[in-house]
Amino acid sequence: MIRYPWFLAFFGLLFFTSCQTDDRPPEERYAEALAAGLASKTVTNDLFLGLELDMTDQEFYDQCTRLNQQKKIVMGSGGNRVNYAMSEELDRPATMTFYPDFSKDDPRRILAMDLEISYDDWSPWNRDASSAALIKDLYTYVKEEYGNDIIPVPDDRYKVIFTQVKNNRRIAFWIKDERIVRVRITDLRALPEEPLGL
């Protein structure tokens, strides 16, 4: 169960994002960004670690093999899950587990990438390593790596989902529980009607 510190971080982050120059409601800004992304002819497929949206399953496994040989990733639990140690990207060491959402055609292609991130020193009594602290850290990281046009979209289930749309690529991240921040990076060309928060 998410406790009091989550709400402090939530309202703090909402205040921070609300201090940006665009005064329109976030739902309106997100709808406009989504429409522009769906209409864009420019393709933005880059993800991280040399991985891309629309890669075939063979390309994904080949790149993961190279990354494993370089000792950058290790196999996670389950067939497609991969663990990457984020030792320097965030304020404290974290582990990112990622797994592709493949199409069913042949060859299978990456329609979206799912990620779960948590600080390595998380514990129920370590508030500094909670998902509330992590999502603020991740917000800064996403701004630096992918651009600062992040929109906090209110959500009935998760309170808020932070989104960024660049052409066909949509990044969405939210607090899953006290430990984990969930991220889904979607190819809007393949999944144009996919709702937030899957």
C-alpha positions in Angstrom: 0.0 0.0 0.0 1.3 3.5 -0.9 1.7 5.6 2.1 2.0 9.3 3.0 5.5 10.0 1.5 4.1 9.1 -2.0 1.6 11.9 -1.7 4.3 14.4 -0.7 6.3 13.5 -3.8 3.3 13.4 -6.0 2.1 16.9 -5.1 5.7 18.2 -5.2 6.2 16.8 -8.7 2.9 18.2 -9.8 3.8 21.6 -8.5 7.2 21.4 -10.2 5.6 20.5 -13.6 2.8 23.0 -13.2 5.4 25.8 -13.0 6.1 25.4 -16.7 5.0 28.0 -19.2 2.0 26.3 -20.8 -1.1 27.0 -18.7 -3.5 24.7 -20.6 -4.8 21.7 -18.8 -2.5 18.7 -19.0 -5.2 16.6 -20.7 -5.4 19.2 -23.5 -1.6 19.4 -23.9 -1.4 15.6 -24.0 -4.2 15.3 -26.6 -2.4 17.8 -28.8 1.0 16.1 -28.4 -0.6 12.7 -29.2 -2.4 14.1 -32.3 0.9 15.6 -33.5 2.8 12.4 -32.9 0.2 10.3 -34.8 0.3 12.8 -37.7 4.1 13.1 -37.9 5.9 11.5 -40.8 9.2 11.5 -38.9 10.1 8.2 -37.2 11.7 8.2 -33.8 12.5 4.6 -32.8 15.5 4.9 -30.5 15.1 3.5 -27.0 18.3 2.8 -25.1 21.4 0.5 -25.2 21.2 0.4 -29.0 17.7 -1.0 -28.9 14.9 0.4 -31.1 11.2 0.2 -31.6 10.3 -1.9 -34.7 13.3 -4.1 -34.3 12.7 -7.7 -35.2 12.9 -10.3 -32.5 16.2 -11.6 -34.0 17.7 -8.1 -34.0 16.6 -7.7 -30.4 18.2 -11.0 -29.3 21.4 -10.3 -31.3 21.8 -6.9 -29.6 21.1 -8.4 -26.2 23.8 -11.0 -26.9 26.3 -8.3 -27.7 25.4 -6.4 -24.6 25.6 -9.5 -22.4 29.1 -10.3 -23.9 30.1 -6.7 -22.9 28.7 -7.4 -19.4 26.2 -4.6 -19.7 23.1 -6.7 -19.1 22.1 -10.0 -17.6 19.2 -12.3 -18.2 16.2 -11.5 -15.9 13.4 -13.8 -14.8 11.3 -15.2 -17.7 12.2 -15.7 -21.3 12.4 -12.1 -22.6 13.3 -10.2 -19.4 16.6 -8.4 -19.2 18.2 -6.7 -16.2 20.4 -3.6 -16.7 22.3 -2.0 -13.8 21.7 1.7 -13.8 24.8 2.4 -11.7 25.3 6.1 -12.7 22.2 7.3 -14.5 20.2 8.1 -11.4 20.9 9.6 -8.0 21.5 6.2 -6.6 22.1 2.7 -8.1 19.0 1.1 -9.6 18.0 -1.9 -11.6 16.0 -1.6 -14.8 14.2 -4.8 -16.0 13.0 -4.5 -19.6 11.1 -6.7 -21.9 9.7 -6.2 -25.4 6.1 -6.4 -26.5 6.4 -8.2 -29.9 3.9 -8.3 -32.7 2.5 -11.6 -33.7 3.5 -11.4 -37.4 6.6 -12.9 -38.9 9.1 -11.6 -38.4 7.9 -10.4 -35.0 8.7 -6.7 -34.3 8.9 -4.6 -31.2 5.6 -2.7 -30.8 6.5 -1.4 -27.3 9.1 -1.8 -24.6 8.1 -2.3 -20.9 10.4 -1.4 -18.1 10.3 -1.7 -14.3 12.8 0.3 -12.4 13.7 0.2 -8.7 16.5 1.5 -6.5 18.8 -1.3 -5.4 18.7 -0.3 -1.7 14.9 -0.2 -1.5 13.3 -1.4 1.7 9.9 -0.5 3.3 11.7 1.7 5.9 14.0 3.4 3.4 12.0 6.3 2.2 14.9 7.8 0.2 14.8 4.7 -2.0 11.0 4.5 -2.5 9.3 4.8 -5.9 8.2 8.3 -4.8 11.9 9.4 -4.8 12.6 7.4 -7.9 9.9 8.9 -10.0 11.3 12.4 -9.4 14.8 11.2 -10.2 13.5 9.4 -13.4 11.6 12.6 -14.4 14.9 14.4 -14.5 16.6 11.6 -16.3 13.9 11.4 -19.0 14.2 15.2 -19.5 17.9 15.0 -20.0 17.9 11.9 -22.3 14.7 12.4 -24.3 13.7 16.0 -24.0 11.9 18.2 -21.5 8.3 18.2 -22.9 6.9 15.9 -20.3 3.2 16.2 -19.5 1.7 14.9 -16.2 -1.6 13.4 -17.2 -4.1 12.7 -14.3 -5.1 9.1 -14.0 -7.8 7.4 -11.9 -5.7 4.3 -11.1 -2.2 5.7 -10.8 -3.0 9.4 -9.9 -0.7 10.7 -12.5 1.1 9.3 -15.6 4.0 11.3 -16.9 4.1 11.3 -20.7 6.2 12.5 -23.6 5.4 12.1 -27.2 8.0 12.6 -29.9 6.7 11.7 -33.4 5.7 8.0 -33.2 7.4 7.3 -29.8 5.4 7.7 -26.6 7.1 7.4 -23.3 4.8 7.0 -20.2 5.9 6.4 -16.6 4.1 6.1 -13.3 4.4 4.7 -9.8 3.4 1.0 -9.7 3.9 0.5 -6.0 6.2 1.6 -3.1 9.2 0.1 -4.9 8.7 0.1 -8.6 8.3 2.8 -11.3 6.7 1.4 -14.5 7.7 2.7 -17.9 6.1 1.8 -21.3 7.6 3.1 -24.5 5.1 2.7 -27.4 5.3 2.9 -31.2 2.2 4.8 -31.9 2.3 3.8 -35.6 1.7 0.2 -34.4 -0.5 0.9 -31.4 -2.2 4.2 -32.2 -5.1 3.7 -29.8 -3.3 2.2 -26.9 -4.4 3.8 -23.6 -2.0 5.0 -21.0 -1.1 2.9 -18.0 -1.0 -0.6 -19.4 
